[in-house]
Amino acid sequence: MIYVTGDTHGDISRFKKRELKKFTKDDYLIICGDFGFLWDESSEEQEKIDFLKSQKYTILFVDGTHENFDLLESYPSVDFCQGKARKIAKNIYHLQRGEIYNIDGKFIFTFGGGVSSDLGQLMDSGAWYERELPTEEEMIYAVNKLKSFNCEVDYIITHEASATYKHKIWHNCTTNPVNDFLEQMNMEVRYDKWFFGNLHVDFVVSDNAFAVFEEIIPIDGTRKSRQF
């Protein structure tokens, strides 16, 4: 079964919840950006990665805006569930921008990246990576990939929200080019559910749109007994 959660920012506690011990090799946990466990290659970080590697289930994530993209992109690109992904470990994969994966019989479109809300601070500290911003080529690839599926998928996983969904949570906020790109997608793509993590809230926007953060929820929403 597939589960979804929000930004983890290198915090291992999300993965130590008692309920996750019930997950099996047939389960997937998708993080909606800012995975954060690949940052400085410190011994502490390696201990966390070793813990994640020891889990039975598969951990998947789209990139967010607080990632070490140089490190992420050093991992090999491999075939994964009918798409391309970067293999971090045997059970950890970085899902790429604009790909559509067939996971557990469901077609899932992914598009990571965005615009940091603390951009100035990150640039001053030297911790900003331009690769957080999706390129024109990545956007074109995403559009063409969706067209090849007749603009219809089961689920959408992004870091940023579409402009409409962002405004429904932060009413007076400004949008960025990634929000606007995703808004165009929102108008043209048919999907069952959309999950995004950037806003750091657990919030039901509509019947088919969900902001996720600390909760871990089943992607199909049918097994409430395992929603926690």
C-alpha positions in Angstrom: 0.0 0.0 0.0 1.1 3.6 -0.6 1.3 6.2 2.1 2.1 9.9 1.9 3.6 12.4 4.4 5.1 15.9 4.3 8.6 17.4 4.6 10.9 15.5 6.9 13.9 17.9 6.9 16.2 15.2 8.2 14.1 14.5 11.3 14.3 10.7 11.9 11.4 10.8 14.4 8.8 10.6 11.6 10.2 7.2 10.7 10.2 5.9 14.3 6.5 6.1 14.8 5.2 2.9 16.3 2.7 2.4 13.5 5.4 2.3 10.8 6.7 -0.9 12.4 3.6 -2.6 10.8 4.8 -1.7 7.3 6.0 -4.5 5.1 8.1 -4.9 1.9 4.9 -4.3 -0.1 4.4 -0.8 1.4 5.6 2.6 0.1 6.0 5.9 1.9 6.2 9.0 -0.2 7.7 12.2 1.2 6.4 15.4 -0.5 9.8 17.2 -0.6 12.5 18.5 1.7 13.6 14.9 2.6 16.7 16.4 4.2 18.7 13.2 5.0 21.3 13.9 2.3 22.9 17.2 3.3 26.4 17.1 4.8 27.4 13.4 4.8 28.2 13.6 8.5 28.5 10.5 10.8 25.2 11.5 12.4 23.5 11.8 9.0 24.9 8.4 8.0 23.4 6.8 11.1 20.0 8.1 10.1 20.4 6.8 6.6 21.5 3.4 7.9 18.3 3.4 10.0 16.2 4.2 6.9 18.0 1.5 4.9 17.0 -1.1 7.6 13.3 -0.5 7.1 11.2 -3.2 5.3 9.2 -0.7 3.3 10.3 1.5 0.4 10.9 5.2 1.0 10.3 7.6 -2.0 10.6 11.3 -2.1 10.4 14.3 -4.4 13.0 17.0 -3.9 11.9 20.2 -2.1 13.7 23.5 -1.7 15.9 22.6 1.2 18.1 19.9 -0.3 21.8 19.4 -1.2 21.2 19.0 -4.9 24.9 18.4 -5.6 24.8 15.4 -3.4 21.3 14.2 -4.6 22.5 14.3 -8.2 25.6 12.2 -7.4 23.4 9.2 -7.1 22.8 7.0 -10.1 19.7 7.4 -12.3 17.9 4.1 -12.7 14.8 2.6 -14.1 12.1 2.5 -11.4 8.4 1.6 -11.8 8.3 2.6 -15.5 10.1 5.9 -14.9 13.5 7.3 -13.9 14.6 7.8 -10.3 17.8 8.2 -8.4 18.7 5.2 -6.3 19.9 6.2 -2.8 19.7 2.7 -1.4 17.9 -0.6 -2.1 14.7 0.8 -0.5 15.2 4.6 -1.0 14.6 6.4 -4.2 14.5 10.1 -5.3 11.5 10.6 -7.6 12.3 12.9 -10.5 10.5 16.0 -11.9 8.0 15.2 -14.5 8.0 11.5 -14.3 5.0 9.2 -14.1 5.5 6.0 -12.1 3.4 2.9 -12.0 3.5 2.1 -8.2 1.3 -0.6 -6.8 -0.9 -0.4 -10.0 -1.4 3.4 -9.7 0.0 6.0 -12.0 1.7 8.7 -10.0 3.0 12.0 -11.5 5.8 13.7 -9.5 7.2 17.2 -9.7 9.6 18.4 -7.0 11.4 21.7 -6.5 10.0 25.2 -5.9 11.0 28.6 -4.5 12.4 28.9 -1.0 10.4 31.3 1.2 13.7 32.1 3.0 15.6 32.6 -0.2 17.5 35.7 1.0 18.7 34.0 4.2 19.8 30.9 2.3 21.7 32.9 -0.3 23.5 34.9 2.5 24.5 31.7 4.2 25.7 30.0 1.0 23.1 27.2 1.5 20.9 28.0 -1.5 21.0 25.7 -4.6 19.7 27.1 -7.9 18.6 23.6 -8.7 15.6 24.0 -6.4 14.0 26.0 -9.3 12.5 23.7 -12.0 14.0 24.5 -15.4 12.1 25.2 -18.6 13.3 21.8 -19.9 11.9 20.0 -16.8 8.5 21.8 -17.2 8.4 20.9 -20.9 9.3 17.3 -20.1 6.5 17.2 -17.5 3.9 18.5 -19.9 4.9 16.1 -22.7 4.9 13.2 -20.2 1.4 14.0 -19.1 0.2 14.4 -22.7 1.6 10.9 -23.4 -0.9 9.7 -20.7 -3.7 11.8 -22.2 -3.4 14.2 -19.2 -4.8 11.6 -16.8 -3.1 10.0 -13.8 -4.3 8.6 -10.5 -2.2 10.8 -8.1 0.0 13.9 -8.2 2.8 14.4 -5.8 4.5 17.8 -5.6 6.4 19.9 -3.2 4.8 23.2 -4.1 1.0 23.7 -4.3 -0.9 25.0 -7.3 -1.8 28.6 -7.0 -5.4 27.9 -6.2 -4.6 25.4 -3.5 -2.0 27.7 -2.0 -4.5 30.6 -1.8 -7.1 28.3 -0.1 -4.6 27.8 2.8 -2.8 31.1 2.8 -5.5 33.5 1.6 -3.4 36.6 1.0 -0.1 35.0 -0.1 1.7 35.7 -3.3 2.4 32.9 -5.7 5.7 32.0 -7.5 6.3 30.7 -11.0 6.1 27.1 -9.8 2.7 27.6 -8.2 1.5 29.1 -11.5 2.9 26.2 -13.6 1.2 23.8 -11.3 -2.0 25.8 -11.6 -2.0 25.3 -15.3 -1.6 21.6 -14.7 -4.4 21.7 -12.2 -6.7 23.0 -14.9 -5.7 20.5 -17.6 -4.9 17.2 -15.9 -7.5 14.8 -14.6 -6.4 13.1 -11.3 -8.0 11.5 -8.3 -5.8 13.2 -5.6 -3.1 15.7 -5.3 -0.7 15.9 -2.4 1.9 18.6 -1.6 4.2 19.4 1.4 5.6 22.8 1.1 3.1 24.7 3.3 3.9 22.7 6.4 0.3 22.0 7.4 -1.9 19.0 7.5 -5.0 20.4 5.7 -7.8 19.0 3.5 -8.1 21.5 0.8 -10.9 19.6 -1.1 -12.0 16.1 -1.8 -9.0 15.6 -4.0 -6.3 18.0 -2.7 -4.3 17.6 0.4 -1.6 19.6 2.1 0.5 17.1 4.2 3.1 17.7 6.9 3.4 15.5 10.0 0.5 13.1 9.3 1.1 9.8 7.4 -2.0 9.0 5.4 -2.9 6.2 2.9 -2.9 7.6 -0.6 -6.3 6.1 -1.4 -7.9 7.1 1.8 -9.9 3.9 2.1 -8.2 2.3 5.1 -9.0 4.7 7.9 -7.8 2.2 10.5 -4.2 2.8 9.3 -4.4 6.6 9.1 -2.3 8.1 11.8 
